[in-house]
Amino acid sequence: MNNSEILVSLDVGTSKIKVIIGEVLNDSLNVIGVGTAKSSGMKKGAIVDIDQTVQSIRNAVEQAERMVGMQIESVVVGINGNHIQLQPCHGVVAVQSENREITDEDITRVIDGAQVISIPPEREIIDVIPKQFIVDGLDEITDPRGMIGVRLEMEGTIITCSKTVLHNILKCVERANLQVTDICLQPLAAGTVALSKDEKNMGVALIDVGGGCSTVSIFENDHLISTSVISLGGDNITKDLSIGLRTSTEEAEDIKLNYGHAFYDHAQEDETFEVSIIGSNTKQTYNQLQISDMIEARLEEIFAYAEREIRKMGYHELPGGYVLTGGTVAMPGAIELAEDLFHSNVRIAIPDYIGVREAQFTAGVGILQFAYRNAKIQGKEFLPSVTATENEQKPKRNHKQQKSNGNKESKKKDSGFANLFKYFFD
């Protein structure tokens, strides 16, 4: 991969669509552009209207493009949902080169070999995550390139998803005139930003509370063990407020963002606001304590469901505690409520990059970091993500694009998605 690489992540959420442009310079990531747009056409994390989703993606992409003065060509897409399945895999190959040095080609072959398993026809392999490489019986190797050996093995996890869900997402991205560079599992990507190495080794639960749904993921021994999705999120809190205060959904959302407090004991009685009553011209005054009662009840339910999923996965105590992220947990009082319910150490994860220091951007930044690291290990080459617009001449990037276009066919092959697109769009 080049010294300087620009990648673009696309996080298709139920309430917001987020596009983040990141520049990787000497293995460190800099966020150079962000675009967010209200998400239409999504419900509970699933696409219900393709046209509206396409328009929302375009809006977010345009906003990010304006920020950097470049045109986005391709994106790394995050995928999530209960249709995701993880299963272990194992591949073995003989090292091909005469001097027995392990090359990118050997790694590609061992990863391809691990994918030779029978999966149901309605499912699609989206990624293979290496856990460790084994060279001539020596295990726990993270990157074997350049080592000398005769036999190369890889133990990892195959991620499969529903073909229907994947097709719908790819269709939306394609209709928004974008190409897909790679597909990432969102909880896995969020974990790269939200969790420390020690937390991932000890055992930790990552709870991502979004708008339409919440994702619960367990990490242990530095790897994602299990993930599950609950169809409850911040939108349910908005709906409760809308019904309880007898006001419009838009106004309920504003009240939640400006005056919401998730922990009843800490809410302020003197924090008051006016609410327009639906179906009349009158306004009524409420205080933070009154709405805090409703918010706390719903968020408590979301956390209780998350706890139940963790129990189902077979975990009763997690030494690394609980890490919260996602737009909904940015609300005051969310961490106090979680501590009160889980009786464990709880913290909120926020990406440490200028412009995206909010919990809602954790998955988007994670997709960039994870896609880059994963591509590096697997020796993938990326399609050019951006091109310079006419008013801003960037000769270096144009040169890179020309160079890339010449190798487009081989790059598509390298990224492992050529067959997938052939299957869906040819």
N, C-alpha and C positions, 0 to 999 in steps of 0.2 A: 504494500500500500504506500501511497505517496506520503511525504512528510506533512503536507497540509491537505486535509481532506474535509470537504463540507458534506455533512449529512443532515437530512431533514426527517423529523419524526412526526407521525400523525396519530393522535390519540382521539379516537371517535368515542365520545362519551354520551350519556343520555341527556345531560343538561347543557354541556359545552363541548365544542370540538376544538382541540388545541394542536397547533402546529409550532414546532420549535426547530430553529435552524442552529446547528452547532458546527463549529470549526474545530477539527482535531489537529492540534499542532504539537508535534513531538510527543505523542501519546497523552496529551492533556486536552481536555474539552473546554471550549469557550462558547457560551451561548451568544449568538450575534443577532438573532431575530426571533420574535414570538408573535403568533397570531391566535386570537381566540374568537370564536363566534358562537352564538346561541345555537344549540343543536335542535333541529326540527326533524321529524321523521324517525326518532328513536324512542322506544319504550322499554323500560326495565333492561337496558343493555342490549336490546336486539333491534335490528332495522325493521321498521314497519312501513316506511315510505321511502323508496329509493330516490325519487326526484328531489324531495325535500332534503334528504341527507346529502345528496350531491351538491345542492345549493349551499348548504351549511359548510361543507368542506371547502368549496370555492371561496366563500367569504373569509374563512380563517386563513386560507392560503394567500389570498390577496393582501390581507392585513400584514402577514409576515413578509411578503414580497416588498411591500411599500417600505417596510422598516429597513431592509438591507439593499434595496434598489437592484435586486436580481430576480430572475424568473426561476421558479421551482419546477424542476423536471420530474424528479422521482422522490419517493418517500419510503421510509421504513414504517410499516403499519403494526400497531399493537393489537393483539387479539385476546379476547377474554370470554368467559362464560362457563356454564356448567357442562357444556358439551366437550370441554377440553379433557383429555385423558393422558396420563403419564404412564409409561411402562419401561422397565429396564431393557437394555440391549447390550450385545457383546459382539465385537468384530475382531477377526484375526487375519493378518496378511503377512506374507514374506517380504522383507525389504528388497526392493528391485535393483538399486544401483550397484555397480560393480564394487565400489569401495565400501559398501554396506552403510553408507550415511543416509539417515532418514530425511526425506525431502517432503515438500508440500504435497507431491503426488501420492506418496505413501499414506499421508494423513487422509487425503480425499478418498483413497481406496478403502482404508479401514473404516471410515465413516459410512461410505456407501455399502460396505459389506455388512455393517451392523443393521442397516435398514432392510435387509432381506428377511422380513418376517411377514407372516400373513395377517393382514388387517381387514376388517369388514369393508365391503365395496362402498358404503356410504361415508367412510372416513378417509381423511387425507393426512399424510405426514407433513407437518409444517416445519419441524426442526429436530435436530439431534444434538443434545447437549452432552459433551464429553465430561465424565466425572473424573476419570483418570486414564492415563495411557500406561501400558506395561511393555517394557522393552526387555526381551529375553528374561522374563520372570521378575525383573525389577519394577516394582509398582509405585503408585502415587506420583507419577510424572505428569506435570500439567502441560508442558510443551516439549515434545521429543525431537523437534527439528534440529538437525545438526549432530544428533547423537549417533553413535555407531551401534548397530544391532543386526540380528538376523530375522527375528520374529517380532512383529509389532501388534499389540492388542489394544483395544479400547473398550472401556466399560462406560456406559452412559445411560441417558434417558431419552426415549423417543417421545415426542409430543405429537399427538394426533388430535384432529378436531373434525367437526361435522362439515362435510363438503358443502352442504346447503348454506350454512352460516358464512363459511369462507367465500363462497361464490358471491353472496350478496355484498360482502365488504369489498371484494376485489372489483365487482361490477361498479360500485359507487366510486371507487378510486379511479377506475379506468374512465368513467363518464365525466369525472372532474378533470380530465386530460392530464393525468399523472401516471407515472409508471411505478411499479412496486419493486423496490430494491431488495427488500427482505421482509419477512414476517416474524414478529417477536411475540412470545408469550408475555402478556402485560405484568402479571404478578412477579415473574422471574426478573423482568426488567426493572420494576419498581424496587425490588429487593437490592439491586446493585447500588442504588442511590440511598435508599432508606435505612439499610442495615449495615452494621459494622461487621467485620470478619469474625470477631469474638461472639457476637450475638448469633450469627448464622451457625457457628460451630456448636454453641451451647444448646441451642433450641429456642426458637422465638416465633411468635405469631405476628404476622403483618396483616393488619385490618385496614383495607382501603375503602372508606365510606364515600361513595360517589353520589350522583344525583338519583339515578334510577335503581342502582343496585350496589351491594357491598361485597367485596372480595376478601375471603379469609385464606391466608396461605401460611403453611408451616415450613420453616427452614430448620434443618438440623445437619450437623457434620458438613457444613458449608454448601449444602445442596437443598433445592426445593423438594420437599417430601410429598406434599399434597396441597391441592387448592380447591376451593369451593366458592360458589356465588350465592348470595342471599338476595332475593328480589325486593329488598327494602333499602331506601336511601334518603337523601335530603329532600327529594320531591315529596315523599310521604309526610315529612314535617310541614312543608309548605301547604299541602292539602289539608292537614289537620288544622293549621292556623286559618286557612281560608274558610273552613266549615265552622270552626270555633268562634271566629270573629265576624262571620257572615260578610266576608269581603271577597274581592276578586283575587285570582291566583297571583296576578302580577303584583298587587299591593301586598299580599301575604308574603311573597318572596322578598320584597323590599324590607318589610318589617322584620323578617327572619334575619336578613343580612345586617340591618342597622341596629336593631334592638334585641335580637335573640340572645338568650342565655340558657345554657344546657343544664346548669346546676341550680336547682330551686333555692337551696340554702344561701347561695351567694348573690342571687338576683336582687336588683334595686327596686324598692317600691316607689321611689320618687322619680324614676326614669319613665316619663309618660309620653304618649304619642296619640295622634288622632287617626281614626280609621274610617274610611268611607263605607257605609253600609250598602251592600248590594241591593238593587231594586228600590232605592230611595235616595233623596238628596241630603239626608242627614249624616252627621259624623258623630262618632262616639269615641270617648277617651279611655284608653287602657294603660296599664303600667307593665313594666318588664316582668314583675312577679307573676302576673296573670298569664302571660304567654309562656313564661318559663315552665309552668306546670305542664302545659301541653307538649313543649319541646322535650322536656326531660322524660316524659312517659314514652314518647316514640323512640328517642335515642337509646333509652334503656332497653327497649324491645329489640332494637338492632344489635346492641351489644350482647343481649341474652341469646339471640339467634346465633351470633358469631361464636359465643362460648359453647353452644350446643354442637355446632359444626366441629369445633376443636375437639370436643369429647368424642364425637363420632369418628374422628380421625385417629382416636386412641391416645390422646394426650390429656393428662390431668394436671400436670404441673410443668411449667416451662421456665427453666433457669434464666433464659434471656428476657423473660417478661413479654409484654405486649407493645407493639409499635403501631401507632395510628397514623394514617395519612389520608389524602383525599380532601376535596373541597369542604365537605360537611364538618370535619373535625376542627376546622379553623375557628369555629364558633367559640366564644368565651364559655368556660365551664365544662367543655367536652372532656378534657383530661381529668378533671376532678371527679366527674361522674364515672369515667372508666376505672379510675383507681378505687372508687367506692364499690364498684360492682365486681371487678376482677380480683381485688385484694392482692395485687401484685404490682411490680414496678411497671409504669406506663410512661411512654413519651410520644411526642408528635414529631414525625420526620418531615423536614422541609429541605428542598434542594439548596445547596450553598452556592448559587450562581446568581450574579446580578441580573435583575429582570424577571427571574422565575422563583423568587424566594417566597413561594406560597405552596401549601400542601397539595393544591390541585394539580401542580405541575410535576409532581414526583414521578408519575408513570411516563410522561413525555420525555423528561430528561433521562430517565432510566433506559428508555428505548434506544436513545442515542448511544449511551455508554455501552449498553449490553451488545447492541448490533456491531459496534466497532470492535469490541473485545472478541466476540464470537467469530467475526469475520477474520480476525487476526489469527486465531487458533486454527480455524478451518481453512485458511488460505484463500478465502473468497475475495473476489474483486467486485467493487461496487460500480453501478452505472453512475454517470455524472448527475449530481443532485440538483445543481443550479447552473444557469447560464447568465452572463451579464446582459442587462437590458441595453438598448441602443444608446440611451442618454448617458450611461455610465460605462465607459470603455474599460474593460478589465482584460488586457491582452493575455495575462497569465492564464486566467480561467478559460478564455476562449481556446487558447492553445491546448489546455488540458482536455477540453471537450473534443477538439478535433482528434487528439490522440486516442481518446476513449471511444469515439465513434468508430474508428478503424477496427477496434477490438470488440465491438458491441456483441457480436455473435458469441465469441469465446467467453465474454463476461457473463452473458446471460446463462451460459452453460455452467460456468463456475458457481454462480449464485444458486444453482439447483432449482430454479423456478421455471426454467424453460418448458419442461414437460407439463408443469401445472398450468401455465398460461395456454399451452397448446390445447390441453384438455378442455379448458373453459371457453377460450375466445376464438379459436381458429374456425 
